[in-house]
Amino acid sequence: MQSRKLVAPVELVERRIYFIRGQKVMMDSELAELYQVPTKSLNLAIKRKAQRFPEDFMFRLTKTEADSLRFQNETSKPFRGGRRYLPYVFTEHGVAMLSSVLNSERAVQVNIVIIRTFIKLREILSTHKDLAERLANLERKYEEHDNELKAVFEAIRQLLAAPTAPKRRIGFSAAR
């Protein structure tokens, strides 16, 4: 039960998952913080077992991507106590592989929380897709109804605006 208290809450993990290159990823420095190891140690362990991390499990960010994340996270500037190298990011599968590289109870517990968070996000995204699809169907349905209602209203307007026979004037007419 003691290890349960050490594990990060799901909400904390959710805020550290980013959407980059069409994938949900986590940065190496943030994973290291969750595992309570220095980022350098995490990256060294990964380099020792590089064959376990193909490009669809882990990749290095470009300068533009790293700058974008730095602005989002308000991290320090490079060469002023910040990073000197572009960060690695890990997909869900890369995070799962990390538990085999980091042989600690903490790593196993944190990985369980992270994987559950990725699963939760996947479920949320699929729910949003379902809702978006339903909404699109409703819009199409009501668009058809709108067109039908427009036709009905137009017919009513025509009936209301039907030419009436000219009214006969009441009274005496001198022109006859």
N, C-alpha and C positions, 0 to 999 in steps of 0.2 A: 504494500500500500504506500510505502514511502516514495517509490518511484512515480506513482500517480501524481503526487504533489509537485514533482519536478517538471512534468510535461507541460508544454505551452498550451494555452487555450486555443480552440479552433478559430476564434475570432482574430487572434493575433496572427495565426497562420494565413487566414483568408486575406488579410491586408498585405501580405508579403508575396502573394501570387500575382504575377503580371501576365499580360497577354502580348507576346512578342512573336513576330513572324508566324502568326496564326496558331501559336501554341501557348498553353498555360505553363509558365515557368517560374522558378524561384532562383534568386541570386545566390552565389556562393557565400558571400559575406553574411547574408541573412540566415542561410542554413547553418553556417558555422556558429552564429550567435545562438540559434535554437539548440544546436548540439553542445553548446558551451565549450567549443574548441576555437583556437585562433584560425582565421581564414587561411593563413599560410600553411598550417598543419593539414587542414582539410584538402587544400589544393595539392600538397605533396603526396598525401595518401591516394588521391585520385590519379596523379601522374604515375605512381608506382603500379597502379592497376588500370592503366589507360585503355587496355583492350576491352574492358567491361563497359566503357562509355563511348559508344559510337555517336555520330553526330545527331542522331534523332533522340539521344538520351541527354546530351550535353553539348553546348556550343558556346563560343566566345562572342560577346556582343561587339558590334561595330562601335566606332567612336560616337557616331550620331545617336545610336540606341543608348549607349552608356550616358551620354550627356542628357538625353531626354529623361532617363531614370533619375539622374542626379538632380535635375530640376524638380522632379516630382517628389523626391525624398529629402531634398534640401541637405545633401551630404556635402562634405568639405571639398575644396578645390584640390586638383591634383598637385603634387609637389609641395603641399602645405599640410602634411600629415594625412593626406588622402591616399587613394590608390595610385600606384604607378603603372599598373597593367590593367588592361581591359578585363572586366569581370566575366566569369563563366556563369552560365545559367543552366538549370537542370529542368528537364521535363518531368512529368509524373513518373515515367519509367526510370529516369536517371536518379530521382530521389529514392525510388525503391531499391535501386542498385547500391546506393550509398550505404545502406544498412549492412551490406556484405563487405564493404570496404572499412567501415568504422565499426570495430568490434567492441561495442560498449552497450550496456543496458540502456543508457540514456538515448543512444542512437536508435535502438530498436523502438523504444517508447515514442520518441519524437516522430519516427517514420510512420508509425501507426496513426498518429494524429494527422500528419501531413497527407497520407493516402486517403484517410477518411474525409479530409477537407476537399481534396481533388474530386472524390466521388460525389460529395455534396454539391460542389460547383457544377459538375457534369449533370446532375439531376436538375439543378436549378435552370441551367441552360436549356435542357431538353424541355422542361416545363414552359419556359419562355417561347421556345420554338412552337410548341403546341398551341399556346395562347395566341401567338402571332398568326398562325395558320387559321385558327378559328376566327380571329378578328377579320382576316382577309376574306374568309368565306362569308361572314356576316356583311361586310362592306359590299361584296358582289351581290348578295341576296337583296340588300336594301337598295342598291343601285338599280337593280331590275324593277323593284317596287317603286322607286322614285320615278323611273321612266313611265311606268304604268300610271302612277298618280298624276304625273304631269299631263299625260294624255287625257285623263278624266277631267282634270281642272280646265284644260283647254276646251274640251267639249262643253263643259258647263259655261265657260265664258262666251262661247259662240252662241249658246242658247240664250244667254242673258242679253247678248248684244244683237240678237236677230232683228233684222229690219222690221219695223212695225209699219203698218199702213198709215199713210199720212192722215192726220186727224182732220176731220171736217170742221171748218170754222163755224162757230155759232154766230148767228146773226144775219143781217142783210148784207148782200154783196152788190155793189153798184156796177161791177164789171159785166154782168150778164145782161 
